[in-house]
Amino acid sequence: MSKIVIKIGGVASDNLTQKFFQQIENWQAAGHEIIVVHGGGYYITEMMERLNIPVTIKDGLRVTTKQALKVTQMVLIGQVQPAITTLFQQQGFSTIGLNASSGQLIQGKLIDQEKLGYVGEITAVNPASVESVLHKKYIPIIAPLGMTCDGQWLNVNADAAACKIAEAIGAEMLYLLTDVPGVKQKGEWLEKITISEVEQLKAEKVITGGMLPKLDSAVEALANGVAEVHITNCIEEAGTTIVKEEVFV
């Protein structure tokens, strides 16, 4: 069975549509296995502000103190993940929530503890943790948390987690959901781009801001075996499809 990995934002738990679930059902009927990775930055910020914990961003990453890490774990595993799994279950899907403690699913190391605190870079993914769930016909809903070899929890980027998981399980397709329909150039949404064209668009400053890490993660996933990556705002639409290279027939 081919596998499809979908990364959704944490706030998506508030607005997953009937069309979204219909597409999941269509994919399953066609024999695809589905894996979902979720974010949660909006709700983490909201909770930190409510608890009067300073929110600091450096180089696009949330500085994660011990206190901030506890909030991150609480929100991702205790709030966002249950909300998403419940929505899927209400639509008739069998789901199970997974995180770093699920068979060493996402392994990582500290990037720069002095500068960023407990923010991690993913070093490995244990595909067996995902495969065992898929074999039971469940859709795994995965929180973007990692763990070091000595058991330290880490805050990891959700896009990077989705890409690394897609690589590890040999996914055919990866959908990175965002708030826009794809990559835009000169007022037009691009239908398909290759890895080399991504680099060109970055050099021309067409790709900037929050789209940069998404595209960097996408390129790495393609380079490591994922067939195609979609940047879109809904899984019913292909959005901008990124491929390793153009295939001429």
C-alpha positions in Angstrom: 0.0 0.0 0.0 1.3 3.5 -0.8 1.4 6.0 2.0 0.3 9.7 2.2 1.6 12.0 4.9 -0.5 15.1 5.7 0.8 17.9 7.9 -1.9 20.2 9.3 -1.6 23.2 11.5 -2.8 23.0 15.1 -5.5 25.5 14.4 -6.8 23.2 11.6 -8.4 21.2 14.4 -11.0 24.0 14.5 -11.9 24.0 10.8 -11.3 20.6 9.1 -14.0 20.4 6.5 -16.3 17.7 5.3 -14.4 17.8 2.0 -11.2 17.1 3.9 -12.6 14.0 5.4 -14.1 12.9 2.1 -10.7 13.1 0.5 -9.3 10.9 3.3 -12.0 8.4 2.7 -11.4 8.5 -1.1 -7.7 7.8 -0.6 -8.3 5.0 1.8 -10.8 3.4 -0.6 -8.1 3.6 -3.3 -5.8 1.7 -1.0 -3.6 4.5 0.4 -2.5 4.5 4.1 -2.8 7.9 5.8 -0.5 9.5 8.4 -1.3 12.9 9.9 1.3 15.2 11.6 -0.1 18.2 13.4 1.3 21.5 14.6 0.0 23.7 17.5 2.0 26.9 17.6 -1.1 29.1 17.8 -2.4 27.3 20.9 1.0 27.1 22.5 1.4 30.9 22.2 -2.1 31.4 23.5 -1.4 29.2 26.6 2.0 30.8 27.3 0.5 34.3 27.2 -2.4 33.1 29.5 0.3 31.8 32.0 2.4 35.0 31.6 5.3 33.0 30.2 7.4 35.2 27.7 7.1 34.1 24.0 10.4 34.6 22.3 11.2 33.7 18.6 14.7 33.5 17.3 15.6 32.5 13.7 12.0 31.5 13.2 12.1 29.1 16.2 10.3 29.3 19.5 12.8 29.6 22.4 11.7 26.7 24.6 12.6 27.0 28.3 11.8 24.2 30.7 8.6 26.0 31.5 7.7 26.5 27.8 8.5 22.9 27.1 6.0 21.7 29.7 3.3 24.0 28.1 4.2 22.7 24.6 3.8 19.1 25.8 0.6 19.9 27.6 -1.0 21.7 24.6 0.2 19.3 21.9 -0.6 16.0 23.6 -3.3 17.2 26.0 -5.3 19.6 23.8 -4.6 19.6 20.1 -4.0 15.9 19.5 -7.1 14.8 21.3 -9.2 17.4 19.4 -8.0 16.1 16.1 -8.3 12.4 16.9 -11.9 13.1 18.1 -12.8 14.9 14.9 -11.5 11.9 12.8 -13.3 9.4 15.0 -16.6 11.4 14.7 -16.2 11.0 10.9 -15.9 7.2 11.3 -12.1 6.8 11.1 -10.0 4.7 13.5 -7.2 6.9 14.9 -4.5 6.8 17.5 -2.3 9.6 18.9 1.4 9.1 18.8 4.3 11.2 20.2 8.0 10.9 20.9 7.5 8.4 23.7 5.7 6.0 21.3 8.5 3.6 20.6 11.1 6.3 20.1 9.1 7.6 17.2 11.0 10.9 16.7 14.6 11.0 17.9 16.5 14.2 18.0 19.3 16.4 19.5 19.4 19.9 20.9 20.2 22.5 18.3 21.7 25.2 20.6 20.5 24.9 24.2 22.0 28.2 25.3 20.3 30.1 22.5 17.1 28.2 21.9 16.6 26.0 25.0 14.9 22.7 24.3 14.4 23.0 20.6 15.5 19.9 18.7 16.7 18.8 15.3 15.4 15.4 14.2 18.1 12.8 13.8 16.0 9.7 13.2 12.5 8.4 12.9 11.5 4.9 14.0 9.2 3.7 11.1 8.1 0.6 13.1 6.1 2.8 15.5 4.1 4.1 12.5 3.9 0.8 10.6 2.5 -1.1 13.6 -0.4 1.3 13.8 -1.0 1.2 10.0 -1.1 -2.6 10.1 -4.1 -2.3 12.5 -5.9 0.0 10.0 -5.5 3.1 12.2 -4.6 6.6 11.1 -1.8 7.8 13.3 -2.1 11.4 14.5 1.5 12.5 15.4 2.5 15.4 17.7 5.8 17.2 16.7 7.8 16.4 19.8 11.2 14.6 19.8 13.3 12.9 22.4 17.1 12.6 22.9 18.9 9.3 23.4 18.9 10.1 27.2 15.2 10.8 27.4 15.1 14.6 27.1 11.9 15.8 25.4 12.4 18.3 22.5 10.2 20.8 20.7 10.6 20.1 17.0 9.3 21.8 13.8 6.1 20.2 12.6 6.9 20.6 8.9 10.3 18.9 9.5 8.7 16.1 11.5 6.2 15.4 8.6 9.0 15.4 6.1 11.3 13.1 8.2 8.3 10.7 8.8 7.5 10.7 5.1 11.1 9.8 4.3 11.3 7.0 7.0 8.1 5.2 5.9 8.7 5.6 2.2 5.6 7.8 1.6 4.5 8.4 -2.0 3.0 11.8 -1.3 3.4 14.5 1.3 0.9 17.3 1.8 2.1 20.4 3.7 -1.0 22.4 4.4 -0.7 26.1 4.8 -2.9 29.2 4.6 -2.3 29.8 0.9 -3.0 27.6 -2.2 0.6 27.1 -3.0 3.7 29.0 -4.2 3.0 32.3 -6.1 5.2 33.9 -8.8 4.2 37.1 -10.6 0.6 36.9 -9.4 0.2 33.3 -10.5 -0.1 30.2 -8.4 2.5 27.7 -9.7 1.2 24.3 -10.6 4.5 22.4 -10.5 8.1 23.1 -9.7 11.3 21.1 -9.4 14.0 21.1 -6.8 16.2 23.2 -9.0 13.4 25.7 -9.6 12.9 26.0 -5.8 16.5 27.1 -5.4 16.0 29.6 -8.2 12.8 31.0 -6.7 14.6 31.3 -3.3 17.5 33.2 -5.0 15.0 35.5 -6.7 13.3 36.2 -3.3 10.0 34.8 -4.7 10.0 32.3 -1.8 10.4 34.2 1.6 9.3 34.1 5.2 7.4 31.1 6.5 7.3 29.4 3.1 11.1 29.0 3.2 11.3 26.3 5.9 8.4 24.5 4.2 10.2 24.4 0.9 13.5 23.4 2.5 11.8 20.5 4.2 10.1 19.5 1.0 13.3 19.5 -0.9 15.0 17.3 1.7 12.0 14.9 1.6 12.2 14.6 -2.2 16.0 14.1 -2.0 15.4 11.2 0.4 12.8 9.2 -1.6 9.4 10.9 -1.3 7.9 11.1 -4.8 6.1 14.4 -4.6 5.3 17.1 -2.1 2.2 19.4 -2.3 2.1 22.9 -0.8 -1.6 23.7 -0.6 -4.4 25.0 1.7 -6.7 22.0 1.2 -5.9 18.3 0.4 -8.7 18.2 -2.2 -6.5 20.5 -4.4 -2.9 19.6 -5.5 -1.7 23.2 -4.9 1.9 23.6 -6.0 3.4 20.1 -6.6 7.1 19.9 -6.0 9.0 17.0 -7.7 12.6 15.9 -7.9 13.0 16.6 -11.6 10.8 17.1 -14.6 10.0 13.8 -16.4 9.7 14.1 -20.1 7.7 11.4 -21.9 
